[in-house]
């Protein structure tokens, strides 16, 4: 819930507020310029894991990582694909940058 001078401006989950700010006040309050990055911080890579195809990627990320963490890691390493592993190191599949940046639906 977001208030402005004691009045409810918008109710919803953090992700809902970021994806659909009710007005300029909400967008500005949340940081209009960073709304996309903040959305990536609230979403898991888990739904985007796919079977590994072709040449196996060398860089591994935890299955609990957020989209923002995965994109940041890819940018740092200059790669577009990461292997995803669980806490025991078992490979679950891979994630690709293009898949992580596709439009997301609530």
C-alpha atoms as an extended CHARMM CRD file, in Angstrom:
* protein
*
       106  EXT
         1         1  UNK       CA              0.0000000000        0.0000000000        0.0000000000  PROA      1               0.0000000000
         2         2  UNK       CA              1.3180000000        3.4210000000       -0.9210000000  PROA      2               0.0000000000
         3         3  UNK       CA              0.0350000000        6.5600000000        0.7810000000  PROA      3               0.0000000000
         4         4  UNK       CA              0.2450000000       10.2090000000       -0.2270000000  PROA      4               0.0000000000
         5         5  UNK       CA             -0.6040000000       12.7110000000        2.5260000000  PROA      5               0.0000000000
         6         6  UNK       CA             -2.5890000000       10.0390000000        4.3860000000  PROA      6               0.0000000000
         7         7  UNK       CA             -4.6420000000        8.8880000000        1.3850000000  PROA      7               0.0000000000
         8         8  UNK       CA             -4.2080000000        5.5110000000       -0.2750000000  PROA      8               0.0000000000
         9         9  UNK       CA             -2.8060000000        6.0820000000       -3.7520000000  PROA      9               0.0000000000
        10        10  UNK       CA             -2.3090000000        2.4590000000       -4.7670000000  PROA      10              0.0000000000
        11        11  UNK       CA             -2.5260000000       -1.0000000000       -3.2260000000  PROA      11              0.0000000000
        12        12  UNK       CA             -0.7800000000       -4.1200000000       -4.4650000000  PROA      12              0.0000000000
        13        13  UNK       CA              2.3450000000       -6.2190000000       -4.2190000000  PROA      13              0.0000000000
        14        14  UNK       CA              5.6910000000       -4.5330000000       -4.8320000000  PROA      14              0.0000000000
        15        15  UNK       CA              5.8130000000       -6.1420000000       -8.2830000000  PROA      15              0.0000000000
        16        16  UNK       CA              2.3030000000       -4.9210000000       -9.1360000000  PROA      16              0.0000000000
        17        17  UNK       CA              3.2020000000       -1.3710000000       -8.1160000000  PROA      17              0.0000000000
        18        18  UNK       CA              6.3410000000       -1.4590000000      -10.2470000000  PROA      18              0.0000000000
        19        19  UNK       CA              4.5900000000       -2.9410000000      -13.2780000000  PROA      19              0.0000000000
        20        20  UNK       CA              1.5010000000       -0.7570000000      -13.1850000000  PROA      20              0.0000000000
        21        21  UNK       CA              2.0090000000        2.4720000000      -11.2430000000  PROA      21              0.0000000000
        22        22  UNK       CA             -1.4020000000        4.1150000000      -10.7960000000  PROA      22              0.0000000000
        23        23  UNK       CA             -0.1210000000        7.6130000000      -11.5270000000  PROA      23              0.0000000000
        24        24  UNK       CA              2.9570000000        9.8350000000      -11.7840000000  PROA      24              0.0000000000
        25        25  UNK       CA              3.2280000000       10.1170000000       -7.9910000000  PROA      25              0.0000000000
        26        26  UNK       CA              3.5990000000        6.3340000000       -7.6530000000  PROA      26              0.0000000000
        27        27  UNK       CA              6.0770000000        6.0820000000      -10.5450000000  PROA      27              0.0000000000
        28        28  UNK       CA              8.1640000000        8.9470000000       -9.1580000000  PROA      28              0.0000000000
        29        29  UNK       CA              8.0310000000        7.5760000000       -5.6080000000  PROA      29              0.0000000000
        30        30  UNK       CA              9.2500000000        4.1710000000       -6.7840000000  PROA      30              0.0000000000
        31        31  UNK       CA             12.0000000000        5.7120000000       -8.9070000000  PROA      31              0.0000000000
        32        32  UNK       CA             10.6640000000        6.0230000000      -12.4210000000  PROA      32              0.0000000000
        33        33  UNK       CA             14.0860000000        5.6170000000      -14.0590000000  PROA      33              0.0000000000
        34        34  UNK       CA             14.7690000000        2.2810000000      -12.3390000000  PROA      34              0.0000000000
        35        35  UNK       CA             11.3400000000        0.6070000000      -12.5040000000  PROA      35              0.0000000000
        36        36  UNK       CA             12.5700000000       -2.0430000000      -14.9470000000  PROA      36              0.0000000000
        37        37  UNK       CA             15.6330000000       -2.9490000000      -12.9030000000  PROA      37              0.0000000000
        38        38  UNK       CA             13.5800000000       -3.1060000000       -9.7420000000  PROA      38              0.0000000000
        39        39  UNK       CA             11.1430000000       -5.5130000000      -11.4350000000  PROA      39              0.0000000000
        40        40  UNK       CA             14.0770000000       -7.7580000000      -12.3580000000  PROA      40              0.0000000000
        41        41  UNK       CA             15.0770000000       -7.8340000000       -8.6690000000  PROA      41              0.0000000000
        42        42  UNK       CA             11.6810000000       -9.2720000000       -7.7050000000  PROA      42              0.0000000000
        43        43  UNK       CA             11.5860000000      -12.0940000000      -10.2550000000  PROA      43              0.0000000000
        44        44  UNK       CA             13.3300000000      -15.4520000000      -10.0800000000  PROA      44              0.0000000000
        45        45  UNK       CA             15.2110000000      -17.0750000000      -12.9330000000  PROA      45              0.0000000000
        46        46  UNK       CA             13.5350000000      -20.4060000000      -12.0760000000  PROA      46              0.0000000000
        47        47  UNK       CA             10.6550000000      -20.1620000000      -14.6200000000  PROA      47              0.0000000000
        48        48  UNK       CA             13.1910000000      -19.4310000000      -17.3740000000  PROA      48              0.0000000000
        49        49  UNK       CA             15.4160000000      -22.4870000000      -16.9370000000  PROA      49              0.0000000000
        50        50  UNK       CA             15.6330000000      -24.5620000000      -20.1250000000  PROA      50              0.0000000000
        51        51  UNK       CA             17.3600000000      -27.7590000000      -21.1220000000  PROA      51              0.0000000000
        52        52  UNK       CA             20.9700000000      -27.1250000000      -22.0700000000  PROA      52              0.0000000000
        53        53  UNK       CA             21.3790000000      -27.0230000000      -25.8310000000  PROA      53              0.0000000000
        54        54  UNK       CA             24.5420000000      -26.9680000000      -27.9220000000  PROA      54              0.0000000000
        55        55  UNK       CA             27.8320000000      -26.0020000000      -26.3540000000  PROA      55              0.0000000000
        56        56  UNK       CA             27.5540000000      -25.9620000000      -22.5960000000  PROA      56              0.0000000000
        57        57  UNK       CA             28.0260000000      -22.5940000000      -20.9280000000  PROA      57              0.0000000000
        58        58  UNK       CA             30.9300000000      -22.4200000000      -18.4900000000  PROA      58              0.0000000000
        59        59  UNK       CA             29.4900000000      -19.9780000000      -15.9710000000  PROA      59              0.0000000000
        60        60  UNK       CA             27.1340000000      -21.1530000000      -13.2430000000  PROA      60              0.0000000000
        61        61  UNK       CA             24.4750000000      -19.2900000000      -11.2580000000  PROA      61              0.0000000000
        62        62  UNK       CA             22.2520000000      -20.5000000000       -8.4070000000  PROA      62              0.0000000000
        63        63  UNK       CA             18.6630000000      -21.4480000000       -9.1910000000  PROA      63              0.0000000000
        64        64  UNK       CA             17.5650000000      -18.9810000000       -6.5010000000  PROA      64              0.0000000000
        65        65  UNK       CA             19.0600000000      -15.9710000000       -8.3200000000  PROA      65              0.0000000000
        66        66  UNK       CA             16.8780000000      -13.0820000000       -9.4380000000  PROA      66              0.0000000000
        67        67  UNK       CA             16.6190000000      -11.9050000000      -13.0300000000  PROA      67              0.0000000000
        68        68  UNK       CA             18.6230000000       -8.8160000000      -12.0870000000  PROA      68              0.0000000000
        69        69  UNK       CA             21.4210000000      -10.9210000000      -10.6100000000  PROA      69              0.0000000000
        70        70  UNK       CA             21.5430000000      -13.1260000000      -13.7070000000  PROA      70              0.0000000000
        71        71  UNK       CA             21.5760000000      -10.1880000000      -16.1530000000  PROA      71              0.0000000000
        72        72  UNK       CA             24.2550000000       -8.4190000000      -14.0900000000  PROA      72              0.0000000000
        73        73  UNK       CA             26.4060000000      -11.5630000000      -14.0090000000  PROA      73              0.0000000000
        74        74  UNK       CA             26.0060000000      -12.0250000000      -17.7700000000  PROA      74              0.0000000000
        75        75  UNK       CA             26.9950000000       -8.4000000000      -18.3980000000  PROA      75              0.0000000000
        76        76  UNK       CA             30.0430000000       -8.7090000000      -16.1470000000  PROA      76              0.0000000000
        77        77  UNK       CA             31.1890000000      -11.8950000000      -17.9020000000  PROA      77              0.0000000000
        78        78  UNK       CA             30.1710000000      -10.7190000000      -21.4080000000  PROA      78              0.0000000000
        79        79  UNK       CA             28.0960000000      -13.8660000000      -21.9540000000  PROA      79              0.0000000000
        80        80  UNK       CA             24.4540000000      -14.4170000000      -22.8880000000  PROA      80              0.0000000000
        81        81  UNK       CA             23.9230000000      -17.8410000000      -21.3020000000  PROA      81              0.0000000000
        82        82  UNK       CA             24.4560000000      -19.2150000000      -17.7880000000  PROA      82              0.0000000000
        83        83  UNK       CA             24.2320000000      -22.7400000000      -16.4240000000  PROA      83              0.0000000000
        84        84  UNK       CA             21.7940000000      -22.9820000000      -13.5010000000  PROA      84              0.0000000000
        85        85  UNK       CA             22.5710000000      -25.2870000000      -10.5910000000  PROA      85              0.0000000000
        86        86  UNK       CA             20.8550000000      -26.0960000000       -7.3130000000  PROA      86              0.0000000000
        87        87  UNK       CA             22.4450000000      -25.8080000000       -3.8650000000  PROA      87              0.0000000000
        88        88  UNK       CA             24.1700000000      -29.1970000000       -4.2410000000  PROA      88              0.0000000000
        89        89  UNK       CA             25.7080000000      -28.2290000000       -7.5910000000  PROA      89              0.0000000000
        90        90  UNK       CA             23.3700000000      -30.3530000000       -9.6900000000  PROA      90              0.0000000000
        91        91  UNK       CA             22.8820000000      -28.7200000000      -13.0810000000  PROA      91              0.0000000000
        92        92  UNK       CA             19.2220000000      -27.9110000000      -13.6960000000  PROA      92              0.0000000000
        93        93  UNK       CA             19.5930000000      -26.3450000000      -17.1290000000  PROA      93              0.0000000000
        94        94  UNK       CA             20.4720000000      -22.9390000000      -18.5180000000  PROA      94              0.0000000000
        95        95  UNK       CA             19.0970000000      -19.4270000000      -18.8310000000  PROA      95              0.0000000000
        96        96  UNK       CA             19.5990000000      -17.1080000000      -21.7920000000  PROA      96              0.0000000000
        97        97  UNK       CA             19.6020000000      -13.3120000000      -21.7110000000  PROA      97              0.0000000000
        98        98  UNK       CA             16.9270000000      -13.0000000000      -24.4010000000  PROA      98              0.0000000000
        99        99  UNK       CA             14.5400000000      -15.1860000000      -22.3970000000  PROA      99              0.0000000000
       100       100  UNK       CA             15.1360000000      -13.2460000000      -19.1810000000  PROA      100             0.0000000000
       101       101  UNK       CA             14.3890000000       -9.9100000000      -20.8390000000  PROA      101             0.0000000000
       102       102  UNK       CA             11.1500000000      -10.9320000000      -22.5280000000  PROA      102             0.0000000000
       103       103  UNK       CA              8.0170000000       -9.0970000000      -21.4080000000  PROA      103             0.0000000000
       104       104  UNK       CA              6.7570000000      -10.6100000000      -18.1750000000  PROA      104             0.0000000000
       105       105  UNK       CA              3.1170000000      -10.9820000000      -17.1870000000  PROA      105             0.0000000000
       106       106  UNK       CA              1.7760000000      -10.9280000000      -13.6400000000  PROA      106             0.0000000000
